[in-house]
Amino acid sequence: MTRVDDIQGFGQQYRNQRQKLENADIDERDKQKVAKFIRVQDTNEELEASTLVNHLSNLRLTAERNETALVDMDKEDVDEALYNLKRDRGASDGTVRNYKKSLRKFFRSLGRDWAEDIKVGAPPKREVQVDNLLTDEEFTAMLKSAPN
């Protein structure tokens, strides 16, 4: 059940992602390093649950989708994983950026000097199109149809 102080349910999503990591068909060393990374991020960095969920998901999926274990990856392997994410899986620029953030932080925590070479870049521009906005009439109709 969603809590008032966690209406998006990130607490449950965090627990689900931890379970998915434990059950994932990936190298045991990856499981251990990702779990340790998340513990450190959670306790030392005091990140929001949503950020931890994203890191857990991005790292687990990267480990599942690539033949090379995360702990054995070099910069070229990471570049290939990101390329495949974008080109083969059709991930958006924003999704690729989120993976880059997770991977850079993770590999930085492993002491990989090349982690800083993972360039995250600026967030993609998201412009609101006037055609996608509600008209005053549509907004009023929506308010009137609400039960309270």
BELJO-V548420 format. One record per pair of residues at least 24 apart in sequence whose C-alpha atoms are under 10 Angstrom apart, sorted by the first residue. I is the first residue (numbers start at 1). J is the second residue. Records with the same first field share a line. If there is no record, write none. Layout:
I: J ; J
//
This chain:
6: 49
8: 50
9: 49 ; 50
10: 48 ; 49 ; 50 ; 51 ; 52 ; 53
11: 48 ; 49 ; 50 ; 52 ; 53
12: 49 ; 53
13: 49 ; 50 ; 52 ; 53 ; 54 ; 57
14: 49 ; 50 ; 51 ; 52 ; 53 ; 54 ; 56 ; 57
15: 49 ; 53
16: 53 ; 56 ; 57
17: 52 ; 53 ; 54 ; 55 ; 56 ; 57 ; 60
18: 52 ; 53 ; 56 ; 57 ; 60
20: 56 ; 57 ; 60 ; 61
21: 56 ; 57 ; 59 ; 60 ; 61 ; 63 ; 64
22: 60
24: 60 ; 61 ; 63 ; 64
25: 60 ; 63 ; 64
26: 60 ; 61 ; 62 ; 63 ; 64 ; 65 ; 66 ; 67 ; 68 ; 69 ; 70
27: 63 ; 64 ; 67 ; 68 ; 69 ; 70 ; 71
28: 69
29: 69 ; 70 ; 71 ; 72
30: 59 ; 60 ; 63 ; 69 ; 70 ; 71 ; 72
31: 59 ; 60 ; 63 ; 69 ; 70 ; 71
32: 71
33: 70 ; 71 ; 106 ; 109 ; 110
34: 59 ; 60 ; 63 ; 70 ; 71 ; 106
36: 109
37: 105 ; 106 ; 107 ; 109 ; 110
38: 106
40: 109
41: 105 ; 106 ; 109
51: 98 ; 102
52: 102
54: 98 ; 99 ; 101 ; 102
55: 98 ; 99 ; 100 ; 101 ; 102 ; 103 ; 105 ; 106
56: 102
57: 99 ; 102
58: 95 ; 96 ; 98 ; 99 ; 100 ; 101 ; 102 ; 103
59: 99 ; 102 ; 103 ; 106
61: 99
62: 99 ; 103
70: 103 ; 106 ; 107
71: 106 ; 107 ; 110
73: 107 ; 112
74: 107 ; 112 ; 114 ; 115
75: 107 ; 112 ; 113 ; 114 ; 115 ; 117 ; 118
78: 103 ; 104 ; 107 ; 115 ; 118
79: 118
92: 124
93: 123 ; 124 ; 125
94: 120 ; 122 ; 123 ; 124 ; 125
95: 124
96: 120
97: 121 ; 122 ; 123 ; 124
98: 123
//
